[in-house]
Every structure is written in structure tokens, then in C-alpha cells.
Amino acid sequence: MSMATLAEAIEQWMSDQVSSAGMNGVVVGLSGGIDSAVVATLAARALGPERVTGVIMPAHSQLADIEDARLLAGSIGITPLEIDLSHPFDTMLSTLPEGNDMAVANIKPRLRMITLYHIANTNGLMVIGTGNRTELLVGYFTKYGDGGVDLLPLGSLYKNQVRDLAREIGVPQPIIDRPPSAGLWAGQTDEDEMGITYEELDAILAAIESGQPTSGFDPDRVQQVQQMMARSSHKLSMPPIFAPQVSHV
């Protein structure tokens, strides 16, 4: 399937989802990154800019991230809401018991989820997520944070496919070129945190999913990816529900 055809298919799917739910439109967090840029652009094309609410939610974020989010919003004809979550984040930190670095970092995406759903509930919107297949398979998202959404239009696309799609639909080049980052802390990048490049990760995931041999890859890398998938599989399922055993007498 060509990227142009794929874009049209996702747009139609998004339109159908919003229509069948009887909602007024969608709300999406704008991080300045490529995933949110692709999702917001496709949503604006599918529904019209007037039905897309983009929200920039810095929390002690880099100015460059905010500027790229504004650049994207301007390119698709929407005026974004800007809600600074720095103070709520600081308040949470000062209120909660001391946590480790990851527990603290996960507060930000969970605050953003709360913000997006507040806007969605108030205005009859669906929260549209920005996670791609690569992130979903290895659990590179925050449970009940950026994973708490209504729709995942990129959930079947590997990261490299998202990049190709971004070029097809005209996402501004500075956003395509910037290193992927979840914005969890200053200077953080996805690839540094995971310890593997998206190019290699996508290739290994594609081989695993298609049942192809992984002998051409570094065995340590393959094991790393398999462990990431196993450790995070719970993120892709609803919580287990206890079912009592019924005794038949």
C-alpha cells in the first residue's frame, strides 16, 4: 500500500470512528514530535481543522518542543490550547512520597492524560493517541498516561513507517528531523533511553512478528527486544479480573 493510500485509509477510519461514536471531533496532545504531528495532520484532513483541538502541555519542557508544536499547529490551520502543567507537576512532587526517577517521569504523561480527557469530556471529543506499533510492542509508553486514549490511528505502523507517512502528508521538515523524545526530562531521547535505534528495533520487531529468522541480528539485541516485549505485555491488556470457581454439588 502506498503512503498516499495509507493516509486516506487512516483518515476515513478516523472519520468513521468519530461519527459512529456521535462525537463532535477529537483532541490530541501536541508534543512537537513526529507522531503527534502525523496524527494531528491526518485528523485535520479527515475532520477539518475546526473539529481538531490541539493541546500543548509543557511541564518544564524544552522551548524547542513548544515551538515545534506551534509550528505544526500553524501548518494544519489550528490554534492550539497551551496549558502549562509545570505547577501541577511540582505540586504532585511536593505532595507525593519520594519516588524513583521513572515514577517521577511518568507523572507528566499522566497529567497530560487527565488534561486531555477533561477537555474531551467538556466538549464531546474523542482523545486521539499518538502511539505507534513500535512503541506499543515494547511498552514504550506510560500506562494510563499517553496510553490512555480512545483511538490509536498509528498503532499498526512501525516508527519508520510513521516517518515515511509524515513526509507524504507534508509534516514540517524540522519535526521530521528532530530526535524522537517522550519529553520525560531535559535532553531525554527515545533511542538513548531504550538503548537501541528505531531502525534496528523496527527491523527486529518485523522479523519477530512475521516469524522470520533473527539470525542476521546481534543476538544480544534480539534478546533485549524480546525481554522488552515480555516485560510490557501487560500494558496491552485490560486488568485481569478474578473469576471465582463455581462449585457444582
Backbone as CSV, one residue per row, in Angstrom:
resi,resn,N_x,N_y,N_z,CA_x,CA_y,CA_z,C_x,C_y,C_z
1,MET,0.845,-1.193,0.000,0.000,0.000,0.000,0.883,1.246,0.000
2,SER,0.585,2.174,-0.899,1.358,3.410,-0.955,1.051,4.271,0.265
3,MET,1.957,5.201,0.577,1.744,6.085,1.713,0.519,6.980,1.503
4,ALA,0.275,7.382,0.259,-0.897,8.215,-0.028,-2.184,7.439,0.254
5,THR,-2.216,6.183,-0.174,-3.391,5.343,0.067,-3.560,5.067,1.555
6,LEU,-2.445,4.837,2.243,-2.491,4.601,3.684,-3.046,5.812,4.419
7,ALA,-2.600,6.995,4.036,-3.096,8.219,4.666,-4.605,8.341,4.491
8,GLU,-5.082,8.079,3.286,-6.522,8.165,3.022,-7.296,7.145,3.848
9,ALA,-6.737,5.947,3.987,-7.416,4.902,4.757,-7.513,5.278,6.233
10,ILE,-6.435,5.815,6.785,-6.455,6.227,8.193,-7.438,7.376,8.395
11,GLU,-7.436,8.319,7.475,-8.361,9.453,7.575,-9.810,8.987,7.559
12,GLN,-10.134,8.060,6.670,-11.507,7.551,6.603,-11.867,6.809,7.883
13,TRP,-10.909,6.038,8.394,-11.135,5.305,9.641,-11.399,6.260,10.793
14,MET,-10.610,7.312,10.891,-10.795,8.294,11.960,-12.163,8.951,11.854
15,SER,-12.530,9.331,10.648,-13.829,9.962,10.432,-14.964,9.026,10.832
16,ASP,-14.839,7.760,10.446,-15.874,6.776,10.782,-15.971,6.567,12.287
17,GLN,-14.820,6.523,12.967,-14.813,6.305,14.411,-15.506,7.447,15.150
18,VAL,-15.207,8.660,14.764,-15.810,9.826,15.414,-17.305,9.873,15.135
19,SER,-17.672,9.577,13.892,-19.082,9.597,13.509,-19.875,8.528,14.251
20,SER,-19.340,7.311,14.303,-20.068,6.218,14.951,-20.203,6.439,16.453
21,ALA,-19.265,7.168,17.035,-19.335,7.473,18.469,-20.241,8.664,18.756
22,GLY,-20.659,9.358,17.714,-21.520,10.523,17.888,-20.834,11.688,18.568
23,MET,-19.519,11.819,18.340,-18.751,12.874,18.992,-18.556,14.067,18.057
24,ASN,-18.150,15.192,18.645,-18.005,16.427,17.877,-16.668,16.541,17.153
25,GLY,-15.684,15.776,17.579,-14.357,15.877,16.984,-13.355,15.161,17.858
26,VAL,-12.096,15.607,17.785,-11.034,14.939,18.544,-10.155,15.965,19.245
27,VAL,-9.468,15.500,20.272,-8.457,16.308,20.940,-7.168,15.501,20.943
28,VAL,-6.053,16.169,20.679,-4.761,15.492,20.601,-3.697,16.349,21.265
29,GLY,-2.825,15.712,22.017,-1.700,16.421,22.609,-0.622,16.664,21.577
30,LEU,-0.129,17.885,21.511,0.924,18.249,20.560,2.241,18.382,21.316
31,SER,3.142,17.450,21.078,4.415,17.433,21.797,5.535,18.114,21.033
32,GLY,5.318,18.344,19.736,6.389,18.824,18.883,7.092,17.693,18.167
33,GLY,6.702,16.438,18.478,7.319,15.278,17.859,6.587,14.808,16.624
34,ILE,7.182,13.824,15.954,6.661,13.380,14.668,5.344,12.617,14.797
35,ASP,5.176,11.821,15.850,3.954,11.032,15.981,2.732,11.922,16.166
36,SER,2.814,12.871,17.082,1.673,13.761,17.295,1.442,14.645,16.081
37,ALA,2.507,14.984,15.364,2.364,15.792,14.150,1.597,15.035,13.078
38,VAL,1.925,13.769,12.897,1.233,12.954,11.894,-0.231,12.764,12.274
39,VAL,-0.489,12.446,13.530,-1.864,12.236,13.973,-2.695,13.504,13.809
40,ALA,-2.172,14.636,14.244,-2.918,15.892,14.148,-3.169,16.275,12.695
41,THR,-2.179,16.066,11.839,-2.337,16.396,10.424,-3.403,15.524,9.780
42,LEU,-3.361,14.230,10.043,-4.366,13.324,9.488,-5.758,13.667,10.013
43,ALA,-5.847,14.021,11.292,-7.139,14.376,11.878,-7.710,15.628,11.230
44,ALA,-6.861,16.624,11.007,-7.318,17.863,10.372,-7.783,17.601,8.947
45,ARG,-7.105,16.715,8.243,-7.506,16.366,6.883,-8.797,15.559,6.875
46,ALA,-8.969,14.715,7.877,-10.143,13.846,7.920,-11.401,14.572,8.377
47,LEU,-11.254,15.432,9.377,-12.409,16.039,10.030,-12.570,17.520,9.745
48,GLY,-11.486,18.152,9.282,-11.454,19.602,9.161,-10.802,20.188,10.396
49,PRO,-9.981,21.221,10.235,-9.263,21.802,11.381,-10.176,22.257,12.512
50,GLU,-11.392,22.677,12.165,-12.301,23.193,13.182,-12.774,22.112,14.151
51,ARG,-12.587,20.853,13.810,-13.023,19.758,14.684,-11.843,19.081,15.389
52,VAL,-10.683,19.698,15.288,-9.479,19.159,15.924,-8.974,20.153,16.966
53,THR,-8.917,19.725,18.213,-8.365,20.551,19.283,-6.968,20.041,19.610
54,GLY,-5.982,20.857,19.332,-4.604,20.516,19.666,-4.214,21.174,20.974
55,VAL,-3.551,20.424,21.839,-3.205,20.946,23.160,-1.706,20.785,23.398
56,ILE,-1.045,21.890,23.662,0.374,21.889,24.022,0.455,21.934,25.542
57,MET,1.123,20.942,26.137,1.106,20.806,27.599,2.520,20.712,28.158
58,PRO,3.255,21.809,28.159,4.618,21.754,28.694,4.619,21.526,30.199
59,ALA,5.636,20.822,30.651,5.871,20.652,32.092,7.378,20.725,32.269
60,HIS,7.864,21.948,32.453,9.309,22.205,32.459,9.938,21.677,31.163
61,SER,9.244,21.915,30.055,9.673,21.373,28.762,10.669,22.284,28.073
62,GLN,11.371,21.719,27.097,12.298,22.492,26.283,11.510,23.461,25.392
63,LEU,12.011,24.681,25.244,11.348,25.673,24.402,11.231,25.174,22.966
64,ALA,12.233,24.437,22.500,12.201,23.921,21.129,11.007,22.998,20.910
65,ASP,10.639,22.223,21.927,9.478,21.338,21.809,8.202,22.151,21.619
66,ILE,8.074,23.206,22.403,6.887,24.059,22.322,6.826,24.748,20.964
67,GLU,7.958,25.234,20.502,7.994,25.922,19.211,7.643,24.985,18.066
68,ASP,8.112,23.737,18.127,7.768,22.777,17.078,6.288,22.419,17.120
69,ALA,5.714,22.343,18.314,4.280,22.076,18.432,3.474,23.228,17.836
70,ARG,3.908,24.444,18.086,3.232,25.603,17.493,3.381,25.606,15.977
71,LEU,4.568,25.235,15.500,4.812,25.154,14.059,3.847,24.174,13.410
72,LEU,3.671,23.032,14.015,2.760,22.026,13.472,1.330,22.540,13.452
73,ALA,0.909,23.141,14.566,-0.458,23.661,14.644,-0.718,24.674,13.532
74,GLY,0.225,25.566,13.323,0.068,26.552,12.262,0.006,25.921,10.888
75,SER,0.748,24.835,10.689,0.796,24.198,9.372,-0.511,23.509,9.010
76,ILE,-1.324,23.148,10.015,-2.594,22.479,9.724,-3.797,23.378,9.998
77,GLY,-3.544,24.631,10.341,-4.622,25.599,10.457,-5.423,25.540,11.740
78,ILE,-4.781,25.145,12.846,-5.492,25.158,14.122,-4.780,26.090,15.094
79,THR,-5.560,26.640,16.017,-4.998,27.456,17.093,-4.957,26.594,18.348
80,PRO,-3.778,26.190,18.787,-3.711,25.241,19.900,-4.005,25.885,21.246
81,LEU,-4.507,25.077,22.153,-4.567,25.471,23.551,-3.190,25.234,24.154
82,GLU,-2.742,26.138,24.994,-1.470,25.941,25.683,-1.739,25.936,27.186
83,ILE,-1.509,24.794,27.795,-1.783,24.608,29.216,-0.492,24.173,29.895
84,ASP,0.065,25.042,30.705,1.338,24.755,31.364,1.094,23.867,32.588
85,LEU,1.641,22.675,32.543,1.462,21.722,33.639,2.642,21.711,34.614
86,SER,3.519,22.690,34.501,4.690,22.722,35.382,4.287,22.830,36.854
87,HIS,3.337,23.726,37.151,2.922,23.901,38.548,2.202,22.664,39.084
88,PRO,1.228,22.092,38.356,0.626,20.847,38.851,1.654,19.733,39.060
89,PHE,2.635,19.653,38.159,3.684,18.644,38.303,4.480,18.879,39.585
90,ASP,4.869,20.124,39.820,5.627,20.454,41.035,4.808,20.164,42.292
91,THR,3.507,20.477,42.226,2.632,20.224,43.368,2.542,18.732,43.662
92,MET,2.417,17.929,42.604,2.383,16.480,42.795,3.673,15.987,43.445
93,LEU,4.803,16.489,42.952,6.090,16.056,43.500,6.216,16.398,44.980
94,SER,5.733,17.575,45.345,5.866,18.002,46.741,4.852,17.318,47.653
95,THR,3.814,16.735,47.067,2.753,16.101,47.849,2.972,14.602,48.016
96,LEU,3.480,13.960,46.974,3.644,12.508,46.979,4.885,12.082,47.763
97,PRO,4.900,10.838,48.239,6.145,10.302,48.811,7.233,10.299,47.742
98,GLU,8.476,10.357,48.167,9.582,10.384,47.217,9.560,9.125,46.355
99,GLY,9.748,9.308,45.040,9.734,8.172,44.128,11.023,8.077,43.342
100,ASN,11.193,6.955,42.622,12.373,6.827,41.773,12.196,7.643,40.497
101,ASP,13.237,7.697,39.680,13.222,8.567,38.502,12.076,8.230,37.554
102,MET,11.819,6.941,37.325,10.771,6.559,36.389,9.387,6.899,36.929
103,ALA,9.177,6.692,38.212,7.891,7.038,38.812,7.623,8.532,38.670
104,VAL,8.650,9.335,38.865,8.515,10.787,38.727,8.259,11.164,37.275
105,ALA,9.018,10.569,36.352,8.861,10.893,34.933,7.465,10.552,34.434
106,ASN,6.867,9.492,34.956,5.546,9.065,34.495,4.419,9.980,34.957
107,ILE,4.709,10.867,35.910,3.682,11.817,36.343,3.275,12.725,35.184
108,LYS,4.240,13.144,34.385,3.937,14.091,33.302,2.930,13.534,32.303
109,PRO,3.153,12.354,31.719,2.153,11.848,30.775,0.803,11.570,31.420
110,ARG,0.798,11.256,32.707,-0.495,11.021,33.361,-1.236,12.333,33.605
111,LEU,-0.513,13.398,33.892,-1.153,14.710,33.988,-1.709,15.135,32.632
112,ARG,-0.986,14.822,31.574,-1.456,15.171,30.230,-2.715,14.388,29.868
113,MET,-2.768,13.129,30.267,-3.965,12.333,30.023,-5.175,12.945,30.720
114,ILE,-5.005,13.343,31.975,-6.097,13.978,32.720,-6.562,15.242,32.004
115,THR,-5.606,16.027,31.540,-5.925,17.282,30.857,-6.712,17.029,29.580
116,LEU,-6.253,16.082,28.781,-6.928,15.786,27.513,-8.342,15.265,27.745
117,TYR,-8.522,14.420,28.740,-9.865,13.893,28.988,-10.793,14.943,29.591
118,HIS,-10.250,15.871,30.342,-11.081,16.982,30.826,-11.626,17.777,29.642
119,ILE,-10.759,18.080,28.695,-11.183,18.827,27.502,-12.147,17.991,26.669
120,ALA,-11.850,16.695,26.531,-12.711,15.811,25.744,-14.103,15.709,26.356
121,ASN,-14.173,15.478,27.657,-15.466,15.341,28.322,-16.277,16.619,28.263
122,THR,-15.601,17.739,28.350,-16.279,19.033,28.345,-16.869,19.366,26.981
123,ASN,-16.200,18.916,25.921,-16.577,19.348,24.573,-17.090,18.237,23.660
124,GLY,-17.291,17.057,24.201,-17.790,15.960,23.382,-16.789,15.504,22.339
125,LEU,-15.551,15.305,22.756,-14.476,14.925,21.841,-13.923,13.548,22.198
126,MET,-13.237,12.940,21.249,-12.503,11.702,21.495,-11.030,12.039,21.658
127,VAL,-10.373,11.369,22.588,-8.932,11.557,22.768,-8.215,10.649,21.779
128,ILE,-7.431,11.261,20.932,-6.738,10.503,19.901,-5.281,10.343,20.302
129,GLY,-4.824,9.099,20.349,-3.473,8.805,20.804,-2.454,8.882,19.690
130,THR,-1.197,8.944,20.077,-0.117,9.113,19.096,0.858,7.945,19.092
131,GLY,0.564,6.890,19.842,1.471,5.753,19.900,1.546,4.993,18.589
132,ASN,2.744,4.538,18.237,2.921,3.722,17.031,3.153,2.260,17.426
133,ARG,3.207,1.380,16.426,3.325,-0.050,16.710,4.621,-0.389,17.443
134,THR,5.700,0.255,17.057,6.981,0.001,17.709,6.873,0.249,19.209
135,GLU,6.317,1.394,19.579,6.176,1.746,20.991,5.239,0.785,21.717
136,LEU,4.148,0.415,21.054,3.186,-0.477,21.691,3.789,-1.849,21.971
137,LEU,4.535,-2.381,21.009,5.075,-3.733,21.147,6.109,-3.849,22.261
138,VAL,6.896,-2.793,22.463,7.937,-2.859,23.502,7.533,-2.105,24.769
139,GLY,6.303,-1.610,24.804,5.814,-0.944,26.004,6.403,0.423,26.250
140,TYR,6.821,1.100,25.168,7.432,2.414,25.360,6.350,3.494,25.410
141,PHE,5.565,3.413,26.448,4.546,4.420,26.740,4.166,4.254,28.200
142,THR,3.495,5.255,28.742,3.110,5.208,30.149,1.704,4.657,30.294
143,LYS,1.583,3.600,31.064,0.272,3.009,31.319,-0.619,4.037,32.018
144,TYR,-1.820,4.231,31.467,-2.756,5.234,31.966,-2.175,6.644,31.890
145,GLY,-1.250,6.831,30.968,-0.706,8.157,30.664,-0.966,8.411,29.196
146,ASP,0.103,8.427,28.378,-0.112,8.582,26.945,-0.737,7.328,26.343
147,GLY,-0.810,6.239,27.127,-1.527,5.055,26.670,-3.017,5.125,26.942
148,GLY,-3.472,6.135,27.677,-4.888,6.292,27.990,-5.578,7.147,26.943
149,VAL,-6.109,6.504,25.908,-6.704,7.222,24.775,-7.921,6.456,24.262
150,ASP,-8.638,7.074,23.322,-9.795,6.431,22.693,-9.454,5.792,21.353
151,LEU,-8.544,6.396,20.619,-8.187,5.917,19.278,-6.674,5.899,19.118
152,LEU,-6.170,4.916,18.366,-4.736,4.834,18.064,-4.546,4.663,16.554
153,PRO,-4.609,5.741,15.814,-4.512,5.634,14.350,-3.172,5.139,13.835
154,LEU,-2.103,5.277,14.631,-0.777,4.830,14.184,-0.381,3.491,14.807
155,GLY,-1.304,2.845,15.482,-0.979,1.647,16.236,-0.555,0.444,15.420
156,SER,-0.738,0.491,14.108,-0.302,-0.610,13.241,0.946,-0.262,12.440
157,LEU,1.514,0.911,12.678,2.657,1.370,11.886,3.930,1.390,12.728
158,TYR,4.992,0.804,12.195,6.296,0.917,12.837,6.777,2.366,12.729
159,LYS,7.753,2.708,13.558,8.252,4.090,13.595,8.742,4.554,12.228
160,ASN,9.435,3.679,11.495,9.946,4.096,10.186,8.810,4.370,9.215
161,GLN,7.686,3.672,9.364,6.528,3.924,8.511,5.877,5.261,8.860
162,VAL,5.877,5.595,10.145,5.343,6.899,10.559,6.163,8.019,9.924
163,ARG,7.474,7.843,9.888,8.345,8.856,9.290,8.053,9.002,7.789
164,ASP,7.860,7.885,7.106,7.521,7.935,5.679,6.173,8.617,5.466
165,LEU,5.225,8.312,6.335,3.903,8.922,6.234,3.981,10.419,6.484
166,ALA,4.821,10.826,7.419,4.997,12.253,7.712,5.464,13.008,6.471
167,ARG,6.388,12.418,5.734,6.869,13.057,4.501,5.736,13.158,3.480
168,GLU,4.933,12.118,3.393,3.855,12.078,2.407,2.818,13.166,2.661
169,ILE,2.485,13.419,3.921,1.394,14.349,4.225,1.887,15.756,4.537
170,GLY,3.181,15.996,4.389,3.692,17.354,4.498,3.958,17.868,5.893
171,VAL,4.300,16.988,6.810,4.718,17.449,8.142,5.983,18.291,7.982
172,PRO,6.075,19.432,8.660,7.259,20.291,8.525,8.563,19.527,8.754
173,GLN,9.546,19.772,7.905,10.799,19.017,7.936,11.527,19.083,9.280
174,PRO,11.551,20.238,9.967,12.236,20.266,11.271,11.678,19.249,12.262
175,ILE,10.386,18.974,12.176,9.770,17.996,13.074,10.173,16.582,12.676
176,ILE,10.238,16.324,11.377,10.667,15.007,10.895,12.107,14.734,11.304
177,ASP,12.938,15.766,11.271,14.377,15.597,11.505,14.764,15.514,12.980
178,ARG,13.923,15.973,13.882,14.312,16.039,15.290,14.381,14.645,15.909
179,PRO,15.308,14.424,16.843,15.411,13.117,17.504,14.136,12.823,18.300
180,PRO,13.559,11.638,18.144,12.344,11.301,18.894,12.583,11.356,20.399
181,SER,11.633,11.968,21.103,11.751,12.103,22.554,10.371,12.107,23.182
182,ALA,10.246,11.435,24.315,8.991,11.453,25.061,8.888,12.682,25.953
183,GLY,9.951,13.484,26.013,9.928,14.699,26.815,9.808,14.449,28.305
184,LEU,10.349,13.336,28.767,10.213,12.991,30.185,11.152,13.796,31.069
185,TRP,12.320,14.167,30.516,13.256,15.032,31.244,14.138,15.733,30.225
186,ALA,14.849,16.756,30.655,15.670,17.559,29.746,16.713,16.690,29.057
187,GLY,16.768,16.807,27.727,17.764,16.081,26.955,17.442,14.624,26.700
188,GLN,16.292,14.146,27.179,15.935,12.739,27.008,15.583,12.441,25.555
189,THR,16.067,11.321,25.031,15.659,10.839,23.708,15.227,9.383,23.831
190,ASP,14.322,8.982,22.948,13.812,7.609,22.984,14.937,6.595,22.823
191,GLU,15.778,6.814,21.813,16.799,5.822,21.483,17.838,5.681,22.593
192,ASP,18.210,6.790,23.226,19.150,6.708,24.348,18.537,5.940,25.513
193,GLU,17.273,6.217,25.785,16.626,5.559,26.923,16.451,4.063,26.679
194,MET,16.052,3.695,25.457,15.835,2.278,25.154,17.135,1.531,24.904
195,GLY,18.181,2.262,24.511,19.456,1.619,24.231,19.507,0.928,22.889
196,ILE,18.694,1.376,21.946,18.649,0.790,20.612,18.035,1.813,19.664
197,THR,18.477,1.832,18.412,17.907,2.769,17.450,16.566,2.246,16.949
198,TYR,15.719,3.167,16.508,14.434,2.754,15.953,14.622,1.906,14.695
199,GLU,15.645,2.222,13.909,15.888,1.456,12.688,16.125,-0.019,13.009
200,GLU,16.992,-0.270,13.993,17.282,-1.651,14.363,16.096,-2.285,15.080
201,LEU,15.449,-1.523,15.932,14.299,-2.036,16.674,13.173,-2.442,15.730
202,ASP,12.868,-1.587,14.751,11.817,-1.905,13.782,12.139,-3.174,13.012
203,ALA,13.390,-3.306,12.603,13.791,-4.476,11.813,13.641,-5.762,12.624
204,ILE,14.051,-5.726,13.879,13.941,-6.915,14.732,12.477,-7.240,15.015
205,LEU,11.686,-6.223,15.319,10.263,-6.443,15.581,9.561,-7.030,14.365
206,ALA,9.875,-6.504,13.186,9.248,-7.006,11.960,9.588,-8.476,11.746
207,ALA,10.834,-8.844,12.024,11.243,-10.243,11.877,10.511,-11.133,12.878
208,ILE,10.434,-10.689,14.120,9.757,-11.478,15.154,8.279,-11.648,14.814
209,GLU,7.626,-10.551,14.430,6.189,-10.610,14.163,5.846,-11.458,12.944
210,SER,6.731,-11.458,11.957,6.465,-12.211,10.725,6.972,-13.646,10.792
211,GLY,7.607,-14.001,11.907,8.123,-15.349,12.049,9.383,-15.617,11.251
212,GLN,10.061,-14.547,10.838,11.289,-14.700,10.071,12.468,-14.930,11.015
213,PRO,13.542,-15.549,10.520,14.715,-15.765,11.369,15.343,-14.448,11.824
214,THR,15.855,-14.447,13.028,16.529,-13.257,13.559,18.037,-13.468,13.620
215,SER,18.518,-14.482,12.914,19.943,-14.831,12.971,20.846,-13.750,12.397
216,GLY,20.283,-12.861,11.583,21.093,-11.803,10.997,21.315,-10.623,11.919
217,PHE,20.712,-10.659,13.095,20.836,-9.558,14.049,21.749,-9.959,15.203
218,ASP,22.251,-8.962,15.899,23.037,-9.193,17.106,22.160,-9.954,18.113
219,PRO,22.587,-11.128,18.550,21.765,-11.919,19.482,21.399,-11.164,20.760
220,ASP,22.314,-10.335,21.249,22.024,-9.560,22.455,20.901,-8.566,22.206
221,ARG,20.890,-7.976,20.998,19.829,-7.032,20.654,18.483,-7.753,20.559
222,VAL,18.478,-8.909,19.945,17.240,-9.678,19.815,16.702,-10.044,21.193
223,GLN,17.588,-10.491,22.071,17.170,-10.832,23.427,16.634,-9.605,24.158
224,GLN,17.285,-8.472,23.955,16.832,-7.227,24.580,15.408,-6.894,24.148
225,VAL,15.141,-6.990,22.847,13.814,-6.668,22.321,12.778,-7.660,22.848
226,GLN,13.117,-8.927,22.862,12.188,-9.939,23.367,11.862,-9.708,24.833
227,GLN,12.849,-9.293,25.600,12.611,-9.008,27.014,11.725,-7.779,27.187
228,MET,11.946,-6.764,26.368,11.101,-5.570,26.426,9.651,-5.932,26.127
229,MET,9.452,-6.776,25.126,8.098,-7.192,24.759,7.445,-7.980,25.888
230,ALA,8.195,-8.896,26.480,7.639,-9.740,27.540,7.303,-8.928,28.791
231,ARG,8.211,-8.026,29.168,8.003,-7.242,30.391,6.811,-6.302,30.286
232,SER,6.500,-5.858,29.088,5.469,-4.828,28.927,4.163,-5.355,28.358
233,SER,4.039,-6.655,28.183,2.832,-7.200,27.548,1.567,-6.835,28.322
234,HIS,1.689,-6.657,29.639,0.525,-6.298,30.457,-0.065,-4.954,30.055
235,LYS,0.741,-4.095,29.443,0.255,-2.771,29.059,-0.772,-2.838,27.933
236,LEU,-0.787,-3.940,27.195,-1.674,-4.070,26.042,-2.959,-4.819,26.380
237,SER,-3.165,-5.125,27.647,-4.340,-5.890,28.055,-5.111,-5.150,29.140
238,MET,-6.395,-5.447,29.217,-7.181,-4.945,30.336,-6.721,-5.647,31.609
239,PRO,-6.934,-5.041,32.774,-6.516,-5.687,34.020,-7.182,-7.050,34.186
240,PRO,-6.434,-8.030,34.676,-7.036,-9.344,34.930,-8.194,-9.217,35.925
241,ILE,-9.241,-9.965,35.682,-10.419,-9.948,36.553,-10.545,-11.300,37.245
242,PHE,-10.624,-11.287,38.548,-10.771,-12.527,39.302,-12.118,-13.167,38.995
243,ALA,-12.096,-14.433,38.664,-13.324,-15.181,38.413,-13.380,-16.347,39.387
244,PRO,-14.274,-16.298,40.365,-14.342,-17.383,41.352,-14.750,-18.700,40.710
245,GLN,-14.173,-19.767,41.205,-14.548,-21.088,40.726,-15.918,-21.455,41.299
246,VAL,-16.810,-21.870,40.425,-18.156,-22.255,40.859,-18.164,-23.739,41.181
247,SER,-18.564,-24.031,42.383,-18.612,-25.431,42.812,-19.966,-26.031,42.472
248,HIS,-19.952,-27.144,41.788,-21.194,-27.835,41.437,-21.345,-29.066,42.334
249,VAL,-22.395,-29.084,43.088,-22.622,-30.203,44.014,-23.622,-31.176,43.398
